[in-house]
């Protein structure tokens, strides 16, 4: 058995030893934290600010890499992708873009609702 297989076996044994209630509590805690982070993201995104760096979504500061660069603010070029990849993984960037996509629909719907009230 190689080192990786041994690690997997021990990790599986560890997971099997956890009480179901502890797993459920940790899962609920993670879901709640994720929901709070998404709410914070949506509120700031609707106002035009980034929830990670606090800057405007239209800003690009080369010394402050941030996922909102994927929204292509003025000054951002393809050559800056390696800087972005150095601070966030592909999966983190993908999740950010999913939040943006979901929030743009919500923001557009909120704006439409406000206009229909006038």
Secondary structure as UniProt FT lines:
FT   HELIX           3..17
FT   HELIX           20..47
FT   TURN            51..53
FT   TURN            57..58
FT   TURN            62..63
FT   HELIX           67..71
FT   TURN            74..75
FT   HELIX           78..80
FT   HELIX           81..87
FT   HELIX           90..117
//
